[in-house]
Amino acid sequence: MNLQRKPSFDSVKKYVLDIFFPNRCPFCGKVIKWSDTCCRKCFDEIPFIVTEHCKKCGQEICICNKTNIYYDSCVSITDYSGIVREGIINFKLDKAVNLVDVFKDDIYKKLSDTIDINKIDVVTAVPMHRSTKRSRGYNQADIISKTVSKVINKPANSRLLIKQSGDIAQHKLTRLEREKAVKGLFSVNKKHIGEIDGKTILLCDDIITTGSTLNECARILKDNGARYVHCFTIASTSMGSGKKESI
């Protein structure tokens, strides 16, 4: 992990923009140096995952024998707690779109420890319904997928899937209720079927809780010819941990 961005065209752009729009820590909102990704205090409080998680379902307590897992692996960088929870909430509210930059150095290591990155054909994102995206202005999962694609040097296409209806308040649902709630929620984008059929896809989102959303997206992708679907999220939580998604 490096608090500073590596020199690039993007960093020069960031330097110029910082003159008019000061760079802020995505966790606490404190103004920080233009080249930093977060403040030192918040960095030291990031709850990086250090315990063993199942590489298949992505959970600390494996659920592979409790449901059909359609994705082939899942990996996350942090626990969904403390400042990461606050940072992701800010990320969803357009207050911390630079959150993913904090984890750039960790993305490659985490993924390469789990899968063969060279075999990834395309990086995509869990889709957002058009009405939600229109009101919010962006899909945070799309931002994550584009960052990941740059880190692993693979093409990104966030239009492989379509979300058919608006958001559901899933944080109040059990795992089984979530599985039922996401049925029929997503469909494949027929215009991009050529980037799905026979391909190995890396699917990105901000959080994995029960894995129901990722699993349904993976099922749709595989039903339409995807060879493998691997998943990546910034944070991981558990329905049994007492931690719930707020948004």
For each residue, the residues with C-beta under 8 A, 3 or more apart:
1: 43 102 103 105 106
2: 6 37 105
3: 36 37 38 40 43
4: 33 35 36 37
5: 8 10 11 14 35 36 37 101 104
6: 2 11
7: 11 12
8: 5 11 12
9: 12 13
10: 5 13 14
11: 5 6 7 8 14 15 35
12: 7 8 9 15 16
13: 9 10 16 17
14: 5 10 11 17 18 23 34 35
15: 11 12 18 19 34 35
16: 12 13 19
17: 13 14 20 21
18: 14 15 21 22 23 34
19: 15 16
20: 17
21: 17 18
22: 18 31
23: 14 18 31 32 33 34 36 98
24: 29 30 31 32 96 98
25: 28 29 30 31 32 36 38 39 42
26: 37 38 87 90 91 95 96 97 98 99 101 102
27: 38 39 42 45 83 84 86 87 90 96 99
28: 25 39 41 42 83
29: 24 25 90 95
30: 24 25 39
31: 22 23 24 25
32: 23 24 25 36 38 39
33: 4 23 36
34: 14 15 18 23
35: 4 5 11 14 15
36: 3 4 5 23 25 32 33 39
37: 2 3 4 5 26 98 101 102 104
38: 3 25 26 27 32 42 43 102
39: 25 27 28 30 32 36 42 43
40: 3 43 44
41: 28 44 45
42: 25 27 28 38 39 45 46 83 87
43: 1 3 38 39 40 46 102
44: 40 41
45: 27 41 42 82 83
46: 42 43 78 82 83 84 102
47: 78 79 81 82 83 84
48: 77 78 79 106
49: 53 76 77 78 79 236
50:
51: 60
52: 60
53: 49 58 59 60 75 76 236
54: 57 58 59 60 62 63 64
55: 58 73 74 75 114
56: 62 64 69 72 73 74
57: 54 62 63 64 69 74 211
58: 53 54 55 73 74 75 76 208 211 214 231 233 236
59: 53 54 62 63 208 211 236 238
60: 51 52 53 54 236 238
61: 238 240
62: 54 56 57 59 65
63: 54 57 59 66 67 69 175 210 211
64: 54 56 57 67 69
65: 62
66: 63 175
67: 63 64 175 179 215
68: 215
69: 56 57 63 64 211 215
70: 215 216 218 219 222 229
71: 74 203 211 214 215 218 229 230 231
72: 56 228 229 230
73: 55 56 58 114 115 230 231
74: 55 56 57 58 71 208 211 214 230 231 232 233
75: 53 55 58 110 111 113 114 115 230 231 232 233
76: 49 53 58 110 208 232 233 234 235 236
77: 48 49 103 106 107 110 233 234 235
78: 46 47 48 49 84 103 234 235 236
79: 47 48 49 82 84 235 236 237
80: 84 85 88 207 209 235 236 237 243 245
81: 47 84 85 237 243
82: 45 46 47 79 85 86
83: 27 28 42 45 46 47 86 87
84: 27 46 47 78 79 80 81 87 88 234 235
85: 80 81 82 88 89 235 243 246
86: 27 82 83 89 90
87: 26 27 42 83 84 90 91 96 99
88: 80 84 85 91 92 99 140 206 207 234 235
89: 85 86 92 93 246 247
90: 26 27 29 86 87 93 95 96 99
91: 26 87 88 95 96 97 99 140 206
92: 88 89 136 140 206 247
93: 89 90 247
94: 97 136 137 138
95: 26 29 90 91
96: 24 26 27 87 90 91 99
97: 26 91 94 138 140 143
98: 23 24 26 37 101 102
99: 26 27 87 88 90 91 96 102 103 234
100: 103 104 143 144 147 234
101: 5 26 37 98 104 147
102: 1 26 37 38 43 46 98 99
103: 1 77 78 99 100 106 107 234
104: 5 37 100 101 107 147 151
105: 1 2 108 109
106: 1 48 77 103 109 110
107: 77 103 104 110 111 147 148 151 152 232
108: 105 111 112 117 151 152
109: 105 106 112 113
110: 75 76 77 106 107 113 114 232
111: 75 107 108 114 115 117 148 152 202 232
112: 108 109 115 117
113: 75 109 110
114: 55 73 75 110 111 230
115: 73 75 111 112 119 120 230
116: 119
117: 108 111 112 120 152 154
118:
119: 115 116 200 228
120: 115 117 123 152 154 200 201 202 230
121: 154 155 195 199 200 201
122: 154 155 156 157 160 195 199 201 202
123: 120 145 146 148 149 152 154 155 156 157 201 202 204
124: 145 156 157 158 159 160 161 201 202 203 204
125: 139 141 142 144 145 158 203 204 205
126: 141 161 203 204 205 213 214 217
127: 139 141 158 161 162 163 186 217
128: 132 133 136 139 141 142 163
129: 132 133 163 164 165 166 167
130: 133 134 163
131: 134 135 166
132: 128 129 135 136 166 167
133: 128 129 130 136 137 138 139
134: 130 131 137
135: 131 132
136: 92 94 128 132 133 139
137: 94 133 134
138: 94 97 133 142 143
139: 125 127 128 133 136 142 143 158
140: 88 91 92 97 143 144 206
141: 125 126 127 128 144 145 158 204 205 206
142: 125 128 138 139 145 146 158
143: 97 100 138 139 140 146 147
144: 100 125 140 141 147 148 204 205 206 232 233 234
145: 123 124 125 141 142 148 149 156 158 202 204
146: 123 142 143 149 150 156 158
147: 100 101 104 107 143 144 150 151
148: 107 111 123 144 145 151 152 156 202 204 232
149: 123 145 146 152 153 154 155 156
150: 146 147 153
151: 104 107 108 147 148
152: 107 108 111 117 120 123 148 149 202
153: 149 150
154: 117 120 121 122 123 149 202
155: 121 122 123 149
156: 122 123 124 145 146 148 149
157: 122 123 124 160 192 195
158: 124 125 127 139 141 142 145 146
159: 124 189 191 192
160: 122 124 157 188 189 192 195 196 201 221
161: 124 126 127 186 187 188 189 217 220 221
162: 127 186 187 188 189
163: 127 128 129 130 185 186
164: 129 184 185 186 187
165: 129 185
166: 129 131 132
167: 129 132
168: 173 181 182 185
169: 172 173
170: 173 178 181 209 212 213 245
171: 209 244 245 246
172: 169 244
173: 168 169 170 177 178 181
174: 177 178 239
175: 63 66 67 178 179 210 212 239
176: 179 180
177: 173 174 180 181
178: 170 173 174 175 181 182 209 210 212 213
179: 67 175 176 182 183 210 212 215 216
180: 176 177 183
181: 168 170 173 177 178 185 212
182: 168 178 179 185 186 212 213 215 216
183: 179 180 216
184: 164
185: 163 164 165 168 181 182 216
186: 127 161 162 163 164 182 216 217 220
187: 161 162 164 220
188: 160 161 162 192 193 196 220 221 223 224
189: 159 160 161 162 192 193
190: 193
191: 159
192: 157 159 160 188 189 195 196
193: 188 189 190 196 197 224 225
194: 197
195: 121 122 157 160 192 199
196: 160 188 192 193 199 201 221 224 225 226
197: 193 194 224 225 226
198: 225 226 227
199: 121 122 195 196 225 226 227
200: 119 120 121 226 227 228 229 230
201: 120 121 122 123 124 160 196 221 226 228 229 230
202: 111 120 122 123 124 145 148 152 154 230 231 232
203: 71 124 125 126 214 217 218 221 229 230 231 232
204: 123 124 125 126 141 144 145 148 231 232 233
205: 125 126 141 144 208 213 214 231 232 233
206: 88 91 92 140 141 144 233 234 235
207: 80 88 233 234 235 236 237 245
208: 58 59 74 76 205 211 214 231 233 235 236 237
209: 80 170 171 178 212 237 238 239 245
210: 63 175 178 179 239
211: 57 58 59 63 69 71 74 208 214 215 231
212: 170 175 178 179 181 182 209 215 216
213: 126 170 178 182 205 216 217
214: 58 71 74 126 203 205 208 211 217 218 231 233
215: 67 68 69 70 71 179 182 211 212 218 219
216: 70 179 182 183 185 186 212 213 219 220
217: 126 127 161 186 203 213 214 220 221 229
218: 70 71 203 214 215 221 222 226 229 231
219: 70 215 216 222 223
220: 161 186 187 188 216 217 223 224
221: 160 161 188 196 201 203 217 218 224 226 229
222: 70 218 219 225 226 229
223: 188 219 220
224: 188 193 196 197 220 221
225: 193 196 197 198 199 222
226: 196 197 198 199 200 201 218 221 222 229
227: 198 199 200
228: 72 119 200 201
229: 70 71 72 200 201 203 217 218 221 222 226
230: 71 72 73 74 75 114 115 120 200 201 202 203
231: 58 71 73 74 75 202 203 204 205 208 211 214 218
232: 74 75 76 107 110 111 144 148 202 203 204 205
233: 58 74 75 76 77 144 204 205 206 207 208 214 236
234: 76 77 78 84 88 99 100 103 144 206 207
235: 76 77 78 79 80 84 85 88 206 207 208
236: 49 53 58 59 60 76 78 79 80 207 208 233
237: 79 80 81 207 208 209 241 243 244 245
238: 59 60 61 209 241 243
239: 174 175 209 210
240: 61
241: 237 238
242:
243: 80 81 85 237 238
244: 171 172 237
245: 80 170 171 207 209 237
246: 85 89 171
247: 89 92 93
